Amino acid sequence: MTHVTDGSPVERARAALGRHSWREAFDLLSAEDEAGALAPADLVLLAQAAWWVGKLPMAIEVRERAFASAIAQHDGAVAARLAVTLARDHLFRNAYPVANAWLKRAQGLLDQVPENPGHGWLAAMQAFHDALVGDEHGALANATQALDIGRRHHDRDLETFAMAERGSALVSTGRVIEGLALVDEATVTAVSGEIEPDIAGGICCTGIETYSSIGEWTRAAEWTEAQDRWCRREGINGYPGMCRVFRSEIKRRRGDWLEAEAEARQASVELAGFVPAAVGTALYQVGEIRLRRGDLPGAEAALVEAHALGTDPEPAMSLLRLAEGKVEVAATGIRWALDGPVPTPTWRATPDTGPHRLPLLQAQVEIALAESDAMTARAAAEELGRIASEFPTGVPQAAAAAAMGAVEAAEGTLDDARRDLLLAASLYTAAEAPFETAIVRRGLADVHAAAGDADAAIVEARAALLVFERLGAVPEVHRTERLIATIEASLDASALDGSARGPLDGGLPRVVRTFVFTDIVDSTRLTELLGDEAWTRILRWHDQAVRAAVAEHGGQEIKETGDGFFLAFDDPDQAVDASVAIQRKLADLRREHAFAPEVRIGVHRAEASRTGLDYIGGGVNLAARIGMAASGSEILVSAATIVGSRRHDLPIERRSLSLKGIADPVEVAAVAWR
């Protein structure tokens, strides 16, 4: 290639721009501008070069000067195109009010002249804006208008950009096949070198984002690789940051977490002066990866930083709270993310559409099941099913099947759970999503164990464990190891008493137990107030007090539930006595040390299904709900527990409760234990 070595600095800069030597062009043009020798018409060139070398604030300042010059010269066409580009620049920095003002300025200028490509660019940028803020129907209408104008005026750049925006909007509205066809056509045009680099880069990003939003990770990866090749071939060094964001997402999905985090962190540096709005997306991915690896402080740091940059931190933030044992906080956070105001504009998926709600609903199912809120979990799973019907690609269908399978397992309908979880495992495997596949396989292990098929349970659990170990998913490794130990313990017990292995007659064994749920009141605020070290000591006192009372009264610790316990007793009187003992031990600690946490306790006697060492069913859910309804240091006992009690001297105060997820009022009594 021949480089221009003579001529004016502006001529040499034009030649440098033509061969994508952005830094050379920028140095030449900025020197001319500082010397006062740059003509107003050449400001557009300086702004272009500044943008490509990652100096967005300078690009905006220079474009504003170019706009003022065009207005002074009564060149409405140039001014309108600059106004549209300035709107894009401000969208890239999450400055939506400023972007809207520039779009309105462009509209005012274009209203005064006959239709020209500028009208199309205005409509195309409005479509881009609409997609970011969640107006998919507005995006579709504006992109369609832009496409029509581009075709009428034979503007290849405009036509291709509008085609990509229209395809993305069609996908967001559920017209998936039609939309993806347009996205593919636009993206192949972009990477072929037929259109301007800044337009081509935007089209590639739209295509990859569209495929990622519906879980088509394989095709998203193919277009990411194509975009990367295009950047290298064309000598374009501005878009690698965006390429890294997409590569990070694909690698995370495929299980290459260390590489994915490195890519995302590098992207956050490269994009800071280029597309600042995307920096938060990169940091969100860092947070997700750290959460899965069990680095909770690191995950929170990344998510908070992403949030500060304007990126919605959900659902990762609520899942982080769940991992910390703050189940109530997690449930509130994910509910607000789903049902609150339209979320922060996001580059991950058009807000409040099916693709945007899909990961939020997946998280809500997980959190609701941890909270024993079967009604909320089922409602979320059913909405996932509707989204999968609207977006009939592999990952939405896998997500819906996995969620429904988890709900069915909690409800004890094991055949249905097994069917849905097997479907989910197959679909996730086809999508090359090892983490999600392993989560489903562990769910299958639970179902097999509940049905008495310990051999099948061990196979699924060990398969999941291998994947979690390879990925470095430390929390999931520990959970799966505990599950395997439980299954193996049940096998040993079966061998000792001579019972048969394999499915139990009639499915899950049904038993009557008195279930107790304990929970520390206001634990989140106390943690912040006291600090981690002091709070850890208090938790140790609390755990010792609870376990001592349970052991004294013949109970069984089923599992920890965040800042509390799920307990079971054969006898209702033992359950009540243990609950009173817990409160009195904590009261003693309060007197001795001037402080101990308040604990609420719920007690309910019911029939439930036994699955290994755990229990599931509506009675368990009701016990958990009664516990959550208790106030500080209160013991609430259901009417069913009182009926089963042999004691008639129990001092109680009866009342009726309306409980979340329970249709009818529940009669309970508060035990006077002091």
C-alpha positions in Angstrom: 0.0 0.0 0.0 1.3 3.5 -1.0 1.3 6.0 1.9 1.0 9.7 1.2 4.2 11.4 2.4 3.7 14.8 0.8 0.9 17.3 0.6 -0.8 19.2 3.4 -1.3 17.7 6.8 -5.0 17.5 6.1 -4.4 15.6 2.9 -2.1 13.2 4.6 -4.7 12.8 7.4 -7.4 12.0 4.8 -5.1 9.3 3.4 -4.4 7.9 6.8 -8.1 7.7 7.5 -8.6 5.9 4.2 -6.2 3.1 5.3 -7.6 3.1 8.9 -4.4 4.6 10.5 -6.5 6.4 13.1 -3.6 7.5 15.3 -1.7 9.0 12.5 -4.7 10.9 11.3 -5.5 12.0 14.8 -2.0 13.4 15.4 -2.0 15.3 12.1 -5.5 16.8 12.5 -5.2 17.6 16.2 -1.9 19.5 15.5 -3.6 21.5 12.8 -6.5 22.2 15.1 -4.3 23.4 17.9 -2.5 25.7 15.5 -5.8 27.1 14.4 -5.2 25.9 10.8 -8.0 23.4 10.6 -10.9 24.5 8.4 -14.4 24.1 9.8 -15.3 21.5 7.1 -12.4 19.3 8.3 -13.6 19.2 11.9 -15.6 16.2 11.0 -12.4 14.3 10.1 -10.8 15.2 13.5 -13.9 14.0 15.3 -13.9 10.7 13.4 -10.2 10.2 14.2 -10.7 11.1 17.9 -13.5 8.6 18.2 -11.4 5.8 16.7 -8.5 6.3 19.1 -10.8 6.1 22.1 -11.2 9.8 22.8 -15.0 10.1 22.9 -15.2 13.3 25.0 -12.9 15.1 22.5 -14.9 13.6 19.5 -18.1 15.1 21.0 -16.5 18.5 21.6 -15.2 18.6 18.0 -18.5 17.5 16.5 -20.3 20.2 18.5 -18.0 22.7 16.9 -18.6 21.2 13.5 -22.3 21.4 14.1 -22.1 25.1 15.0 -20.1 25.8 11.9 -22.7 24.0 9.7 -25.5 25.9 11.3 -23.6 29.2 10.7 -23.2 28.2 7.0 -26.9 27.2 6.7 -25.9 23.7 5.8 -28.8 21.9 7.3 -28.0 18.4 5.8 -24.5 18.3 7.4 -25.8 19.8 10.7 -28.6 17.2 10.9 -26.2 14.3 10.3 -23.9 15.6 12.9 -26.8 16.0 15.4 -27.7 12.3 14.8 -24.0 11.2 15.3 -23.9 13.3 18.5 -27.0 11.5 19.7 -25.2 8.2 19.2 -22.1 9.5 21.0 -24.2 10.4 24.0 -26.0 7.1 24.0 -22.6 5.5 24.1 -22.0 7.3 27.4 -25.5 6.6 28.9 -26.5 10.3 28.6 -30.0 9.7 27.4 -31.5 13.2 28.0 -28.7 14.8 26.0 -29.1 12.1 23.2 -32.8 12.9 23.1 -32.1 16.6 22.7 -29.8 16.0 19.8 -32.4 13.7 18.1 -35.0 16.5 18.5 -32.5 19.0 17.0 -32.0 16.8 14.0 -35.7 16.4 13.6 -36.2 20.1 13.6 -33.6 20.6 10.9 -34.9 17.7 8.7 -38.5 18.9 9.0 -37.5 21.9 6.8 -36.1 19.9 3.8 -37.4 17.2 1.5 -36.7 13.6 2.4 -33.1 12.6 2.1 -30.8 10.0 3.8 -30.6 12.2 6.8 -34.2 11.3 7.6 -33.3 7.7 7.5 -30.3 8.1 9.8 -32.6 9.9 12.3 -35.1 7.1 12.2 -32.3 4.5 12.5 -30.8 6.2 15.6 -34.2 6.6 17.1 -34.6 2.8 16.7 -31.3 2.2 18.4 -32.4 4.5 21.3 -35.8 2.7 21.5 -34.1 -0.7 21.7 -31.9 0.4 24.6 -34.7 1.8 26.7 -37.2 -1.1 26.1 -39.5 0.2 23.4 -39.3 -2.7 21.0 -42.4 -1.7 19.0 -41.0 1.9 18.6 -37.7 0.4 17.6 -39.4 -1.8 15.0 -41.4 1.1 13.5 -38.4 3.4 13.3 -36.1 0.8 11.9 -38.6 -0.1 9.2 -38.9 3.6 8.2 -35.1 3.9 8.1 -34.8 0.8 5.9 -37.4 2.1 3.5 -35.6 5.5 3.2 -32.3 3.8 2.7 -33.6 1.7 -0.1 -35.4 4.6 -1.8 -32.2 6.7 -1.7 -29.8 3.8 -2.5 -27.8 4.5 0.6 -26.1 1.1 1.3 -24.7 2.1 4.8 -28.1 3.3 6.0 -30.0 0.3 4.5 -27.7 -2.2 6.1 -27.7 -0.5 9.5 -31.5 -0.2 9.5 -31.8 -3.9 8.4 -29.8 -5.0 11.5 -31.9 -2.8 13.8 -35.1 -4.0 12.2 -34.0 -7.7 12.6 -33.1 -7.1 16.2 -36.5 -5.5 16.9 -38.3 -8.3 15.2 -36.6 -10.8 17.5 -37.5 -8.8 20.5 -41.2 -8.8 19.5 -41.1 -12.6 19.0 -40.7 -12.8 15.2 -37.5 -14.7 15.7 -36.9 -16.5 12.4 -37.8 -13.4 10.3 -35.6 -11.2 12.5 -32.5 -13.4 12.5 -32.6 -13.7 8.7 -32.3 -9.9 8.5 -29.6 -9.8 11.2 -27.6 -12.4 9.3 -27.9 -10.5 6.0 -26.8 -7.2 7.5 -23.9 -8.7 9.5 -22.5 -10.6 6.5 -22.6 -7.3 4.6 -20.8 -5.5 7.4 -17.9 -8.0 7.7 -17.4 -8.1 3.9 -16.0 -4.6 3.9 -18.8 -3.1 1.8 -19.7 -0.3 4.2 -18.0 2.3 6.4 -16.1 0.9 9.4 -18.0 2.7 12.1 -21.4 1.6 10.6 -20.1 -2.0 10.1 -18.9 -2.3 13.7 -22.2 -1.2 15.0 -24.0 -3.7 12.8 -21.7 -6.5 14.1 -22.5 -5.6 17.7 -26.2 -5.6 17.0 -26.0 -9.0 15.5 -24.0 -10.6 18.3 -26.2 -9.0 21.0 -29.3 -10.3 19.3 -28.1 -13.8 19.2 -26.8 -13.7 22.7 -30.1 -12.3 24.0 -32.0 -15.4 23.0 -29.3 -17.8 24.0 -28.1 -18.7 20.5 -24.5 -18.7 21.8 -23.1 -20.9 19.0 -24.2 -18.4 16.3 -23.2 -15.5 18.5 -19.7 -17.0 18.8 -19.5 -17.4 15.0 -20.3 -13.8 14.4 -17.9 -12.7 17.2 -15.1 -14.5 15.4 -16.1 -13.0 12.1 -16.1 -9.5 13.6 -12.7 -10.2 15.1 -11.3 -11.2 11.7 -12.8 -8.1 10.1 -11.1 -5.9 12.7 -7.7 -7.5 12.0 -8.2 -7.5 8.2 -9.3 -3.8 8.1 -6.7 -2.6 10.6 -9.4 -1.4 12.9 -8.2 -1.1 16.4 -11.2 0.6 18.0 -13.6 -2.3 18.1 -11.5 -4.9 19.9 -13.0 -3.8 23.2 -16.5 -4.7 21.9 -15.1 -7.9 20.5 -13.7 -8.8 23.9 -17.0 -8.2 25.6 -18.7 -10.7 23.3 -15.8 -13.2 23.5 -16.0 -13.0 27.3 -19.7 -13.8 27.2 -19.2 -16.8 24.9 -16.3 -18.1 26.9 -18.2 -17.7 30.2 -21.1 -19.7 28.7 -18.8 -22.4 27.4 -17.0 -22.7 30.8 -13.7 -21.0 30.1 -14.1 -18.7 33.2 -10.6 -17.6 33.8 -10.1 -16.5 30.2 -13.6 -15.0 30.2 -12.8 -12.8 33.2 -9.5 -11.7 31.7 -11.2 -10.7 28.4 -13.9 -8.8 30.3 -11.5 -6.9 32.4 -9.4 -6.0 29.4 -12.5 -4.9 27.6 -13.5 -2.6 30.5 -10.2 -0.8 30.1 -10.3 -0.6 26.3 -13.9 0.7 26.2 -13.5 3.4 28.8 -12.9 6.1 26.2 -14.7 4.5 23.3 -18.1 3.2 24.3 -18.3 3.9 28.1 -21.8 2.5 28.3 -20.5 -0.9 27.5 -17.9 -0.9 30.3 -20.6 -1.7 32.8 -21.6 -4.8 30.7 -18.0 -6.0 30.8 -17.8 -5.5 34.6 -21.2 -7.3 35.1 -19.7 -10.3 33.3 -16.8 -10.2 35.7 -19.2 -10.2 38.6 -21.1 -13.2 37.3 -18.0 -15.2 36.8 -16.7 -14.4 40.3 -20.1 -15.3 41.8 -20.0 -18.8 40.2 -16.4 -19.4 41.4 -17.5 -18.5 44.9 -15.6 -15.2 45.2 -18.5 -13.3 46.7 -16.6 -10.1 47.8 -15.0 -9.9 44.3 -18.4 -10.4 42.7 -20.0 -7.6 44.7 -17.2 -5.2 43.9 -17.6 -5.8 40.2 -21.4 -5.6 40.2 -21.4 -2.4 42.3 -18.9 -0.8 39.9 -21.1 -1.9 36.9 -24.1 -0.5 38.6 -22.3 2.8 39.2 -21.7 3.0 35.4 -25.4 2.6 34.6 -25.6 -1.2 34.1 -28.5 -3.1 35.8 -26.8 -5.5 38.3 -29.6 -8.0 38.2 -30.1 -10.9 38.4 -26.5 -11.4 39.6 -26.9 -9.1 42.6 -29.9 -11.0 44.0 -28.1 -14.4 43.3 -25.1 -13.0 45.3 -27.4 -12.2 48.2 -28.8 -15.7 48.0 -25.3 -17.1 48.1 -24.6 -15.0 51.2 -27.7 -16.6 52.9 -29.8 -13.5 52.7 -32.8 -15.2 51.2 -35.3 -12.4 52.0 -33.1 -9.7 50.5 -32.6 -11.8 47.4 -36.3 -12.4 47.0 -37.0 -8.7 47.4 -34.3 -7.8 44.9 -35.4 -10.1 42.2 -39.0 -9.2 42.7 -38.2 -5.5 42.3 -36.1 -6.3 39.2 -39.1 -8.1 37.6 -42.0 -6.0 38.8 -40.5 -2.5 39.5 -40.1 0.4 37.1 -38.6 -0.2 33.6 -35.0 -1.0 34.4 -31.8 0.9 33.5 -31.2 0.8 29.8 -29.0 -2.3 29.1 -26.8 -3.6 26.3 -27.6 -7.2 27.3 -31.2 -7.3 26.0 -34.1 -4.9 25.3 -35.5 -4.1 28.7 -38.8 -5.7 29.8 -38.9 -8.1 26.8 -38.9 -11.9 27.0 -35.1 -12.2 26.5 -34.5 -9.6 29.2 -36.9 -11.2 31.7 -35.6 -14.8 31.1 -32.5 -14.7 33.3 -34.4 -12.7 36.0 -37.2 -15.4 36.1 -34.6 -18.2 36.3 -33.1 -16.5 39.3 -36.6 -16.0 40.8 -37.3 -19.7 40.6 -34.1 -20.5 42.4 -34.6 -17.9 45.1 -38.3 -18.7 45.6 -37.5 -22.4 46.1 -34.8 -21.5 48.6 -37.5 -19.4 50.4 -40.0 -22.3 50.2 -42.3 -20.1 48.2 -43.7 -22.7 45.9 -46.4 -20.4 44.4 -43.9 -17.7 43.3 -41.5 -20.4 41.9 -44.3 -22.0 39.9 -45.5 -18.6 38.5 -42.0 -17.7 37.4 -41.5 -21.1 35.8 -44.8 -20.8 33.9 -43.8 -17.4 32.6 -40.5 -18.9 31.4 -42.6 -21.5 29.6 -44.5 -18.7 27.8 -41.2 -17.0 26.8 -39.9 -20.3 25.5 -43.0 -20.6 23.3 -42.5 -17.1 22.0 -38.7 -17.5 21.4 -38.5 -21.2 20.3 -34.7 -21.6 20.4 -32.7 -24.0 22.5 -31.7 -22.0 25.5 -35.1 -20.4 26.4 -36.6 -23.9 26.1 -33.9 -25.4 28.3 -34.3 -22.6 30.9 -38.1 -23.2 31.0 -37.7 -27.0 31.3 -35.1 -26.7 34.0 -37.2 -24.3 36.0 -40.4 -26.3 35.8 -38.4 -29.5 36.6 -37.1 -27.8 39.8 -40.5 -26.7 40.8 -42.0 -30.1 40.2 -39.3 -31.8 42.2 -40.1 -29.4 45.1 -43.8 -30.3 44.8 -43.0 -34.0 44.7 -44.2 -34.8 41.2 -41.1 -36.8 40.4 -42.0 -38.2 37.0 -42.8 -34.8 35.6 -39.6 -33.4 37.2 -37.5 -36.1 35.7 -39.0 -35.6 32.2 -38.4 -31.8 32.2 -34.9 -32.0 33.7 -33.9 -34.6 31.1 -35.1 -32.3 28.4 -33.2 -29.4 29.9 -30.0 -31.3 30.2 -30.2 -32.3 26.5 -30.9 -28.8 25.3 -28.1 -27.2 27.5 -25.7 -29.9 26.2 -26.5 -29.0 22.6 -26.0 -25.3 23.4 -22.5 -26.1 24.8 -23.4 -24.7 28.3 -21.6 -27.0 30.8 -22.4 -25.1 34.0 -26.1 -25.1 33.3 -26.0 -28.7 32.2 -24.3 -29.7 35.5 -26.9 -27.8 37.6 -29.6 -29.7 35.8 -27.8 -33.0 36.3 -27.6 -32.4 40.0 -31.3 -31.7 40.0 -31.8 -35.0 38.3 -29.7 -36.6 41.0 -32.0 -35.2 43.7 -35.1 -36.5 41.8 -33.6 -40.0 41.4 -32.6 -40.1 45.1 -36.1 -39.0 46.1 -37.6 -41.8 44.0 -35.3 -44.3 45.7 -33.1 -44.9 42.6 -29.7 -44.3 44.3 -27.7 -45.8 41.5 -29.0 -43.3 38.9 -28.7 -40.5 41.5 -25.0 -41.2 42.1 -24.3 -41.3 38.3 -25.9 -37.9 37.7 -24.3 -36.3 40.8 -20.8 -37.5 40.0 -21.2 -36.3 36.4 -22.2 -32.9 37.7 -19.3 -32.9 40.2 -16.7 -33.5 37.4 -18.0 -30.5 35.5 -18.1 -28.2 38.6 -14.5 -29.2 39.5 -13.3 -28.5 36.0 -15.0 -25.1 35.9 -13.8 -24.1 39.4 -17.4 -23.6 40.6 -16.4 -24.0 44.3 -19.8 -23.5 45.9 -21.4 -26.1 43.5 -18.6 -28.6 44.2 -19.4 -28.4 47.9 -23.1 -28.7 47.4 -22.7 -31.7 45.1 -20.2 -33.4 47.4 -22.8 -33.1 50.2 -25.5 -34.6 48.0 -23.3 -37.5 47.1 -22.5 -38.1 50.7 -26.2 -38.1 51.6 -27.0 -40.6 48.8 -24.1 -42.9 49.8 -25.3 -42.7 53.4 -28.7 -43.8 52.4 -27.2 -46.7 50.4 -25.2 -47.8 53.5 -28.4 -47.7 55.6 -30.2 -49.7 53.0 -27.5 -52.3 53.0 -27.6 -52.6 56.8 -31.3 -53.1 57.1 -31.5 -55.3 54.0 -33.9 -52.9 52.2 -34.1 -53.0 48.5 -32.4 -50.4 46.3 -34.3 -48.8 43.4 -37.5 -46.9 43.1 -39.7 -47.1 46.2 -43.3 -48.3 45.9 -45.6 -45.4 45.5 -42.7 -42.9 44.9 -41.6 -40.8 47.8 -42.2 -42.1 51.3 -44.7 -39.9 53.1 -44.2 -39.2 56.8 -45.7 -37.0 59.4 -43.2 -34.7 61.2 -43.2 -31.4 63.1 -41.1 -29.0 61.1 -39.4 -26.0 62.6 -37.8 -23.0 60.8 -35.6 -20.5 62.6 -34.3 -17.2 61.2 -32.3 -14.3 62.6 -34.3 -11.1 62.3 -32.7 -8.2 60.4 -29.4 -10.0 59.8 -28.4 -7.8 56.9 -28.5 -4.6 58.9 -26.8 -6.3 61.8 -23.9 -7.5 59.6 -23.4 -3.9 58.3 -23.6 -2.5 61.8 -21.4 -4.9 63.7 -18.8 -5.8 61.0 -17.9 -9.2 59.6 -15.7 -10.3 62.5 -18.2 -9.6 65.3 -21.0 -10.9 63.2 -19.2 -14.2 62.7 -18.8 -14.6 66.5 -22.5 -14.0 67.0 -23.4 -16.5 64.4 -21.2 -19.1 66.1 -23.1 -18.4 69.4 -26.4 -18.6 67.6 -25.6 -21.9 65.8 -24.3 -23.5 69.0 -27.5 -22.5 70.9 -29.8 -23.9 68.2 -27.9 -27.1 67.8 -27.7 -27.7 71.5 -31.4 -27.3 71.9 -32.2 -29.6 69.0 -29.9 -32.3 70.4 -31.4 -32.0 73.9 -35.0 -32.5 72.5 -34.4 -35.2 70.0 -34.7 -33.2 66.8 -32.9 -33.5 63.5 -31.1 -30.6 61.7 -32.1 -30.9 58.1 -30.1 -28.0 56.7 -29.0 -24.4 57.2 -31.3 -21.8 55.5 -29.2 -18.6 55.2 -29.2 -17.3 58.8 -31.4 -20.0 60.2 -32.1 -23.7 60.3 -34.7 -26.2 59.0 -35.4 -28.7 61.7 -37.6 -31.8 62.1 -39.0 -33.6 65.1 -41.0 -36.8 65.5 -43.1 -35.3 68.3 -44.7 -31.8 68.3 -44.1 -31.3 72.0 -40.3 -31.9 71.4 -40.4 -29.3 68.7 -42.1 -26.7 70.9 -39.8 -27.5 73.8 -36.7 -27.1 71.6 -38.1 -23.8 70.2 -38.5 -22.5 73.8 -35.1 -23.7 74.7 -33.5 -21.9 71.7 -35.2 -18.6 72.7 -34.1 -19.0 76.4 -30.5 -19.8 75.5 -30.3 -16.7 73.3 -31.9 -14.7 76.1 -29.2 -16.0 78.4 -26.5 -14.9 75.9 -28.2 -11.5 75.7 -27.9 -11.1 79.5 -24.3 -12.3 79.6 -22.9 -10.4 76.6 -25.3 -7.4 76.4 -26.4 -8.6 72.9 -27.7 -11.6 71.0 -29.7 -11.7 67.8 -33.4 -12.0 67.9 -34.7 -15.2 66.2 -38.1 -15.9 64.9 -39.4 -19.5 64.9 -42.2 -21.2 63.1 -43.5 -24.6 64.0 -46.0 -26.8 61.9 -46.9 -30.4 62.1 -47.7 -31.9 58.7 -47.3 -34.8 56.3 -44.4 -34.4 53.8 -42.3 -36.4 51.4 -39.0 -37.6 52.5 -36.2 -37.3 50.0 -32.9 -38.7 51.3 -32.3 -36.7 54.5 -34.6 -33.8 53.4 -38.3 -33.2 53.3 -40.4 -31.5 50.7 -44.1 -30.6 50.2 -46.7 -28.1 51.0 -46.4 -28.8 54.8 -42.8 -27.8 54.7 -43.5 -24.6 52.7 -46.3 -23.7 55.3 -43.9 -24.2 58.2 -41.4 -21.9 56.5 -44.1 -19.2 55.9 -45.2 -19.4 59.5 -41.6 -18.8 60.6 -41.3 -15.8 58.3 -44.5 -14.3 59.8 -43.1 -14.4 63.4 -41.7 -11.2 64.8 -38.5 -10.9 66.8 -37.9 -13.6 69.4 -41.4 -15.0 68.7 -42.5 -18.6 68.4 -45.5 -19.1 66.2 -47.1 -22.6 66.3 -49.7 -23.8 63.8 -53.1 -25.0 65.0 -52.2 -28.5 63.6 -49.2 -28.6 66.0 -51.4 -27.6 69.0 -53.9 -30.4 68.1 -51.1 -32.9 68.0 -49.7 -31.8 71.3 -50.3 -33.8 74.5 -49.8 -30.6 76.6 -52.8 -28.5 77.6 -50.9 -26.0 79.8 -49.1 -24.3 76.9 -49.5 -20.5 77.3 -50.5 -19.3 73.9 -52.1 -16.4 72.1 -54.1 -17.4 69.1 -54.4 -15.4 65.8 -55.1 -15.8 62.1 -52.5 -15.1 59.4 -52.6 -14.4 55.7 -49.4 -15.9 54.4 -47.6 -15.3 51.1 -48.2 -18.2 48.7 -51.0 -19.7 50.9 -54.5 -19.3 49.7 -56.5 -19.6 52.9 -55.9 -17.9 56.3 -53.8 -20.0 58.7 -54.6 -20.3 62.4 -51.5 -20.0 64.6 -50.6 -19.3 68.2 -47.8 -17.4 69.7 -46.1 -19.3 72.5 -45.3 -17.4 75.7 -41.8 -18.7 76.5 -40.4 -16.0 78.8 
